Amino acid sequence: MCKIPRRCTILKACFFVCLMTTVVRAEPDALSATAPEKIAGDHFVDTEPSGVKLSGYVDAGYSYNFTGSGNQSVVNGRVGEPARGDFNLYALKLVLEKALTPENKAQAGFRVDAFIGEDANYLNLRSYANNVDADSNALYLEQAFAQFRVPVGNGWDWKVGKYVSILGYEVNERPANMNISYSLLFINAYSIDYTGVLTSYRWNEFLDAKLGVGNGADSDNNTTIGGNGDGVTVLAALNLTAPGGNANWTHNFTYETSTANDSAGFPPANLSSYGFAAATNPNGPAYIYNSLGNWAPHFADDKLLFAFDTCLGAYCPANGPAGGATTIWGSSVYAKYQWNDWFYLANRGTYFGSDNQNKTGITTAGGADGSISWWSYTLTAGFQLSDQLLIRAEYRLDWGTNMVGGSAGNVSSPGIPGSGGPAHEAGAEFVVTF
């Protein structure tokens, strides 16, 4: 009878224990709300000697939408968020990575991020809703790239494959953000992933930059409805870090030769309900400029954090219901205070506007052209009950042009007026990271 080596048995037991019991602090660094690797990377299963690390988290909770009744709890601009009274398995997030070391030498690695759960369904739909083939998205494959460093100057890093968007202060991983729910800008303004090449270079301790090219945003296979190619995306970023490292200011820019897959806001199940031909992808160029930053003032002993996120964009779908270009704009402001080692409060205020319905798909808004103005306020309390477990509670308020559905809470029928709100939501979240 073949015996299993004692060392293998111990490793398997350790692996099982890690998966079942190990949790870590789920809050990002003070100046790093856009660094989800801090959520799924500090503690890990190390598959030595290769240096490949397995990490991740489980995120579950409950939310209650006080607007409407039953499945008619429709809040415009919040598509993808839970309806009235819902227990949520937000995500099981898994990360497999061989990271680059800090050494400035020729080296290579990789990273793969995958979601399972309700967030996977939401992000998956945004990433391939208008694609004929969704090759890498049977689950939501957030990232899968090879990475390497060229030892030139301070070290020139490259990623080749699928990688997350450079746009926005918030990220796909809810525990890496200040709040449980996503902002109006995250949902309505920004792409979430690209497939192509991204290169980055740190000039000095104050300045770093990124430059990339890939398929059309939110598409990994270059195939869209009707067999139309999704074009090319060019992206660039410049980040400035203050002396002392307690503040940074980032400028992001993307240009797409054809509109992103979620050009009608969150992709509806039936595009014709939103004025698009049922089998037509609204191709056309798209531009977006995004400025974001944060500041942790020294006088507050790293307990206080301020942040902002702004955008200005133009979308030019050839077959949009309003015709011609669409201009979008918006801003989010954040404030977080760490009262003690185990409790913090985080506030977020957001505004999002558009001059017609080509981006949002809301044809019942204010004027005949579908212009909208949406507002949102969110208050989140975080409880770090141990160094390894995070529990959060949240209240959110949304209001604005046609914010609450149409008649009977239905936004799928153009021409039916809706309500300006307000819409109220409350929820809780439990995060365990391994």
C-alpha positions as CSV (number, residue, x, y, z in Angstrom):
1,M,0.0,0.0,0.0
2,C,1.4,3.4,-1.0
3,K,1.9,5.7,1.9
4,I,1.4,9.5,1.6
5,P,4.6,11.2,2.9
6,R,4.2,12.9,6.2
7,R,5.3,16.2,4.8
8,C,2.6,16.2,2.2
9,T,0.0,15.4,4.8
10,I,1.1,18.3,6.9
11,L,1.0,20.7,3.9
12,K,-2.5,19.5,3.0
13,A,-3.7,20.0,6.6
14,C,-2.1,23.5,6.7
15,F,-3.8,24.4,3.4
16,F,-7.2,23.2,4.7
17,V,-6.8,25.1,8.0
18,C,-5.8,28.3,6.1
19,L,-8.8,28.1,3.9
20,M,-11.2,27.5,6.7
21,T,-9.9,29.8,9.5
22,T,-7.4,32.3,8.3
23,V,-8.6,35.9,7.9
24,V,-6.7,39.2,7.5
25,R,-7.4,42.9,7.8
26,A,-9.5,43.8,4.8
27,E,-8.9,47.6,4.7
28,P,-6.5,49.0,2.2
29,D,-3.6,51.3,3.1
30,A,-4.5,54.8,3.9
31,L,-3.6,56.1,0.5
32,S,-4.5,52.9,-1.4
33,A,-8.2,52.4,-1.9
34,T,-7.3,51.3,-5.4
35,A,-5.0,48.5,-4.3
36,P,-7.1,45.3,-4.0
37,E,-4.0,43.3,-3.7
38,K,-3.9,44.4,0.0
39,I,-7.3,42.6,0.3
40,A,-6.2,39.4,-1.3
41,G,-2.5,39.3,-0.8
42,D,-1.2,39.9,2.7
43,H,-1.9,36.3,3.9
44,F,-1.6,33.4,1.5
45,V,-0.9,29.8,0.8
46,D,2.7,29.7,-0.4
47,T,3.5,27.0,-2.9
48,E,7.2,27.1,-2.4
49,P,9.7,26.8,-4.0
50,S,8.1,28.4,-7.0
51,G,7.0,31.6,-5.1
52,V,3.5,31.2,-6.4
53,K,0.9,32.5,-3.9
54,L,-2.8,31.7,-3.5
55,S,-5.0,34.2,-1.7
56,G,-8.5,35.6,-1.7
57,Y,-11.5,36.5,0.4
58,V,-15.2,35.6,1.0
59,D,-17.6,38.6,1.1
60,A,-21.2,38.1,2.2
61,G,-23.9,40.3,3.6
62,Y,-27.5,41.6,3.5
63,S,-29.1,44.6,1.9
64,Y,-32.6,46.2,2.1
65,N,-33.9,48.6,-0.5
66,F,-36.7,50.6,0.9
67,T,-37.9,51.8,-2.5
68,G,-40.8,50.1,-4.2
69,S,-42.0,46.6,-3.4
70,G,-40.7,43.1,-4.2
71,N,-38.8,42.8,-7.4
72,Q,-40.1,46.3,-8.5
73,S,-37.5,48.0,-6.3
74,V,-35.8,49.7,-9.3
75,V,-33.3,52.5,-8.6
76,N,-31.9,54.0,-11.8
77,G,-28.1,54.4,-11.8
78,R,-27.9,51.5,-9.4
79,V,-28.3,48.6,-11.8
80,G,-26.4,45.5,-10.5
81,E,-27.1,46.4,-6.9
82,P,-29.4,44.2,-4.8
83,A,-33.2,44.7,-4.8
84,R,-35.5,44.8,-1.8
85,G,-34.5,42.4,1.1
86,D,-31.6,40.3,-0.1
87,F,-28.9,38.1,1.5
88,N,-25.9,38.4,-0.8
89,L,-22.9,36.2,-1.4
90,Y,-21.1,39.2,-3.0
91,A,-18.0,37.3,-3.9
92,L,-15.5,34.5,-3.4
93,K,-12.4,36.0,-4.8
94,L,-9.4,33.9,-5.7
95,V,-5.9,35.2,-6.6
96,L,-3.0,33.1,-7.9
97,E,0.2,35.2,-8.3
98,K,3.9,35.1,-8.8
99,A,4.7,38.7,-8.0
100,L,7.8,40.7,-9.2
101,T,10.3,41.4,-6.4
102,P,11.4,45.0,-5.6
103,E,14.8,44.2,-7.2
104,N,15.6,46.0,-10.4
105,K,16.6,43.0,-12.4
106,A,15.2,41.0,-15.3
107,Q,12.4,38.8,-13.9
108,A,9.0,37.5,-14.8
109,G,5.7,36.5,-13.1
110,F,2.0,36.3,-13.5
111,R,-1.3,37.1,-11.8
112,V,-4.8,35.6,-12.2
113,D,-7.9,37.0,-10.4
114,A,-11.3,35.3,-10.5
115,F,-14.7,36.1,-8.9
116,I,-17.5,33.7,-8.0
117,G,-20.8,35.0,-6.6
118,E,-23.2,37.9,-7.2
119,D,-20.4,40.4,-8.0
120,A,-19.1,37.9,-10.6
121,N,-22.5,37.9,-12.3
122,Y,-22.7,41.8,-12.3
123,L,-19.1,42.3,-13.4
124,N,-19.3,39.5,-16.0
125,L,-22.4,41.1,-17.6
126,R,-20.6,44.4,-17.8
127,S,-17.5,42.8,-19.3
128,Y,-19.1,40.8,-22.1
129,A,-22.9,41.6,-22.5
130,N,-22.5,42.7,-26.1
131,N,-20.0,40.1,-27.1
132,V,-20.9,37.1,-29.3
133,D,-18.3,34.9,-27.5
134,A,-17.4,35.3,-23.8
135,D,-14.3,33.0,-23.8
136,S,-12.7,33.9,-20.5
137,N,-15.8,34.8,-18.6
138,A,-17.6,31.6,-17.7
139,L,-16.8,32.9,-14.3
140,Y,-15.7,36.5,-14.1
141,L,-12.0,36.4,-14.9
142,E,-11.0,39.8,-13.7
143,Q,-7.3,39.6,-14.5
144,A,-5.0,37.1,-16.2
145,F,-1.7,38.5,-17.3
146,A,2.0,37.7,-17.6
147,Q,4.3,40.3,-16.1
148,F,8.0,41.0,-16.5
149,R,10.5,43.7,-15.7
150,V,13.1,45.1,-18.0
151,P,16.1,46.4,-15.9
152,V,16.2,49.8,-17.6
153,G,16.6,52.9,-15.4
154,N,14.5,52.4,-12.3
155,G,12.9,49.2,-13.7
156,W,10.4,49.1,-16.6
157,D,7.4,46.8,-15.8
158,W,5.1,45.2,-18.4
159,K,1.7,43.4,-18.2
160,V,0.4,41.3,-21.2
161,G,-3.1,39.8,-21.0
162,K,-6.2,40.9,-19.2
163,Y,-5.9,43.6,-16.6
164,V,-8.3,45.9,-14.6
165,S,-9.2,49.4,-15.6
166,I,-7.0,52.4,-14.6
167,L,-10.1,54.6,-14.3
168,G,-11.8,55.6,-11.0
169,Y,-11.0,55.6,-7.3
170,E,-13.1,52.5,-6.6
171,V,-12.2,49.0,-7.6
172,N,-14.2,45.8,-8.3
173,E,-13.3,44.4,-4.9
174,R,-15.9,45.9,-2.5
175,P,-13.7,45.3,0.6
176,A,-10.9,47.4,-0.9
177,N,-13.3,50.4,-1.2
178,M,-14.4,52.7,1.7
179,N,-18.0,51.8,1.2
180,I,-19.9,48.5,0.6
181,S,-21.9,49.7,-2.4
182,Y,-20.4,51.0,-5.7
183,S,-20.6,54.7,-6.5
184,L,-22.6,56.1,-9.4
185,L,-19.4,56.9,-11.2
186,F,-18.1,53.3,-10.9
187,I,-21.4,51.9,-12.2
188,N,-22.2,54.4,-15.0
189,A,-19.0,56.1,-16.1
190,Y,-16.0,53.7,-16.1
191,S,-14.9,50.6,-17.9
192,I,-13.8,47.7,-15.7
193,D,-11.2,45.8,-17.7
194,Y,-9.0,45.7,-20.8
195,T,-7.1,43.0,-22.7
196,G,-3.8,44.1,-24.2
197,V,-0.5,45.5,-23.0
198,L,0.1,47.8,-20.1
199,T,3.5,49.3,-19.2
200,S,4.5,51.3,-16.2
201,Y,7.6,53.2,-15.1
202,R,8.5,55.0,-11.9
203,W,10.6,58.0,-12.7
204,N,11.4,58.9,-9.1
205,E,9.6,58.8,-5.7
206,F,7.3,61.6,-6.8
207,L,6.3,60.6,-10.4
208,D,5.2,57.4,-12.1
209,A,3.3,56.8,-15.4
210,K,1.4,54.1,-17.3
211,L,0.8,53.6,-21.0
212,G,-1.3,50.8,-22.6
213,V,-3.1,49.6,-25.6
214,G,-5.7,46.8,-26.0
215,N,-9.0,45.7,-27.4
216,G,-12.1,47.8,-26.8
217,A,-12.8,48.3,-23.1
218,D,-14.7,45.6,-21.3
219,S,-14.0,43.0,-24.0
220,D,-11.4,40.3,-24.2
221,N,-12.2,38.7,-27.6
222,N,-12.6,41.5,-30.1
223,T,-16.0,40.2,-31.1
224,T,-19.3,42.1,-30.5
225,I,-22.9,41.8,-31.4
226,G,-23.3,41.4,-35.2
227,G,-19.7,40.3,-35.5
228,N,-18.4,43.9,-35.3
229,G,-14.9,44.3,-33.9
230,D,-14.7,46.3,-30.7
231,G,-11.9,48.4,-31.9
232,V,-8.8,49.6,-30.0
233,T,-8.4,51.3,-26.6
234,V,-5.4,53.5,-25.8
235,L,-4.9,54.5,-22.2
236,A,-2.4,56.7,-20.2
237,A,-1.9,57.6,-16.6
238,L,0.3,60.0,-14.7
239,N,0.5,59.9,-10.9
240,L,2.1,62.5,-8.6
241,T,3.0,61.7,-5.1
242,A,3.6,64.4,-2.5
243,P,6.9,64.5,-0.5
244,G,6.3,62.4,2.6
245,G,3.9,60.1,0.7
246,N,0.7,61.3,2.4
247,A,-1.0,62.5,-0.7
248,N,-1.2,61.7,-4.4
249,W,-2.9,63.0,-7.5
250,T,-3.6,60.8,-10.6
251,H,-4.6,61.8,-14.1
252,N,-6.1,59.0,-16.3
253,F,-7.1,59.2,-20.0
254,T,-8.6,56.6,-22.3
255,Y,-9.6,56.7,-26.0
256,E,-11.6,54.0,-27.6
257,T,-12.2,53.7,-31.4
258,S,-15.6,52.2,-30.6
259,T,-17.8,52.6,-27.6
260,A,-17.4,50.3,-24.7
261,N,-19.7,47.3,-24.3
262,D,-21.5,49.0,-21.5
263,S,-22.2,52.2,-23.6
264,A,-25.9,52.0,-22.6
265,G,-25.0,52.2,-18.9
266,F,-25.2,48.7,-17.4
267,P,-26.1,46.5,-20.4
268,P,-29.8,45.8,-20.4
269,A,-31.1,42.3,-21.2
270,N,-33.0,43.7,-24.1
271,L,-31.2,46.6,-25.9
272,S,-34.3,47.4,-28.0
273,S,-36.1,48.5,-24.8
274,Y,-33.6,51.3,-24.5
275,G,-33.9,52.5,-28.1
276,F,-31.1,50.4,-29.7
277,A,-31.7,48.0,-32.5
278,A,-31.8,44.6,-30.9
279,A,-28.8,43.3,-32.8
280,T,-26.7,46.5,-33.1
281,N,-23.8,47.5,-31.1
282,P,-23.6,51.3,-30.9
283,N,-20.1,51.7,-32.3
284,G,-18.3,55.1,-32.2
285,P,-15.3,56.7,-30.6
286,A,-15.3,57.4,-26.8
287,Y,-13.0,59.6,-24.7
288,I,-12.8,59.9,-20.9
289,Y,-10.6,62.0,-18.6
290,N,-10.4,60.9,-15.0
291,S,-8.7,62.8,-12.1
292,L,-8.5,61.3,-8.7
293,G,-6.5,61.7,-5.5
294,N,-6.3,61.4,-1.7
295,W,-4.7,63.1,1.3
296,A,-4.0,61.8,4.8
297,P,-3.1,65.0,6.7
298,H,-0.2,64.5,9.1
299,F,-1.9,66.5,11.9
300,A,-4.5,63.8,12.2
301,D,-1.9,61.0,12.9
302,D,-3.0,59.0,9.9
303,K,-6.6,58.7,11.2
304,L,-8.2,61.0,8.7
305,L,-8.4,60.4,4.9
306,F,-9.9,62.6,2.2
307,A,-10.3,61.5,-1.4
308,F,-11.9,62.7,-4.7
309,D,-12.8,61.2,-8.0
310,T,-13.9,63.2,-11.1
311,C,-14.6,62.4,-14.7
312,L,-15.5,64.1,-18.0
313,G,-16.3,61.9,-21.0
314,A,-17.7,61.9,-24.5
315,Y,-19.4,59.0,-26.2
316,C,-20.3,58.9,-29.9
317,P,-22.5,55.9,-30.6
318,A,-23.5,55.7,-34.3
319,N,-26.9,54.1,-33.4
320,G,-27.8,55.6,-30.1
321,P,-31.4,56.6,-29.4
322,A,-30.5,60.3,-29.0
323,G,-28.1,60.4,-32.0
324,G,-24.8,62.1,-32.0
325,A,-22.5,62.5,-29.1
326,T,-23.2,62.1,-25.4
327,T,-21.3,64.1,-22.7
328,I,-21.0,62.7,-19.2
329,W,-19.5,64.3,-16.1
330,G,-19.4,63.5,-12.4
331,S,-17.6,63.7,-9.1
332,S,-17.3,61.7,-5.9
333,V,-15.8,63.0,-2.6
334,Y,-14.8,60.7,0.3
335,A,-13.9,61.2,4.0
336,K,-12.9,58.5,6.4
337,Y,-12.0,58.8,10.1
338,Q,-10.4,55.9,12.1
339,W,-11.7,56.5,15.6
340,N,-9.7,53.8,17.1
341,D,-8.1,50.4,16.2
342,W,-11.4,48.7,15.6
343,F,-13.9,51.4,14.4
344,Y,-14.1,53.9,11.5
345,L,-16.7,55.9,9.7
346,A,-16.6,56.6,6.0
347,N,-18.7,59.1,4.0
348,R,-19.2,59.4,0.2
349,G,-21.1,61.9,-1.8
350,T,-21.5,61.5,-5.6
351,Y,-22.9,63.4,-8.5
352,F,-23.3,62.0,-12.0
353,G,-24.8,63.8,-15.1
354,S,-25.4,63.2,-18.8
355,D,-26.9,65.3,-21.6
356,N,-28.8,62.5,-23.2
357,Q,-29.7,58.8,-22.8
358,N,-27.0,57.2,-24.9
359,K,-24.8,56.4,-21.9
360,T,-27.4,55.6,-19.2
361,G,-30.2,54.2,-21.3
362,I,-32.7,56.2,-19.3
363,T,-35.1,57.6,-21.9
364,T,-37.7,58.8,-19.4
365,A,-35.5,61.4,-17.8
366,G,-36.1,65.2,-17.4
367,G,-36.1,66.5,-20.9
368,A,-37.0,64.8,-24.2
369,D,-33.2,64.3,-24.8
370,G,-32.9,62.1,-21.6
371,S,-30.6,64.4,-19.7
372,I,-30.1,63.3,-16.1
373,S,-28.7,64.5,-12.8
374,W,-28.2,61.9,-10.1
375,W,-27.0,62.4,-6.6
376,S,-26.0,59.9,-3.9
377,Y,-24.8,60.0,-0.2
378,T,-23.4,56.9,1.6
379,L,-22.4,56.4,5.2
380,T,-20.4,53.3,6.2
381,A,-19.3,52.1,9.6
382,G,-16.5,49.6,9.7
383,F,-15.8,47.3,12.7
384,Q,-12.4,45.6,12.8
385,L,-13.4,43.0,15.5
386,S,-10.0,41.4,15.3
387,D,-6.9,42.0,13.2
388,Q,-8.3,39.6,10.7
389,L,-12.1,40.2,10.5
390,L,-14.0,43.1,9.1
391,I,-17.8,43.8,9.5
392,R,-19.4,46.8,7.9
393,A,-22.8,48.5,8.1
394,E,-24.1,51.0,5.5
395,Y,-26.9,53.5,4.8
396,R,-27.3,55.0,1.3
397,L,-29.5,57.7,-0.2
398,D,-30.0,58.3,-3.9
399,W,-32.0,61.0,-5.6
400,G,-32.2,62.9,-8.9
401,T,-33.9,63.0,-12.3
402,N,-36.0,59.9,-12.7
403,M,-34.0,58.1,-10.1
404,V,-36.8,55.8,-9.0
405,G,-38.0,53.7,-12.0
406,G,-41.0,54.4,-14.2
407,S,-44.6,53.5,-13.4
408,A,-44.7,50.3,-11.3
409,G,-40.9,50.7,-10.9
410,N,-40.3,49.7,-14.5
411,V,-37.6,51.5,-16.5
412,S,-37.7,49.2,-19.6
413,S,-40.5,51.1,-21.3
414,P,-39.4,54.5,-22.8
415,G,-41.7,57.4,-22.2
416,I,-43.1,56.3,-18.8
417,P,-42.2,59.0,-16.2
418,G,-40.4,58.1,-13.0
419,S,-39.8,59.7,-9.7
420,G,-36.9,61.8,-8.4
421,G,-36.8,59.7,-5.2
422,P,-35.3,59.7,-2.7
423,A,-34.4,56.0,-2.6
424,H,-33.1,54.5,0.7
425,E,-31.0,51.4,1.2
426,A,-29.3,49.8,4.2
427,G,-27.1,46.8,4.5
428,A,-24.3,44.9,6.2
429,E,-21.2,43.0,5.1
430,F,-18.9,40.4,6.5
431,V,-15.4,39.9,5.0
432,V,-13.0,37.0,5.7
433,T,-9.8,37.0,3.8
434,F,-7.3,34.1,3.4
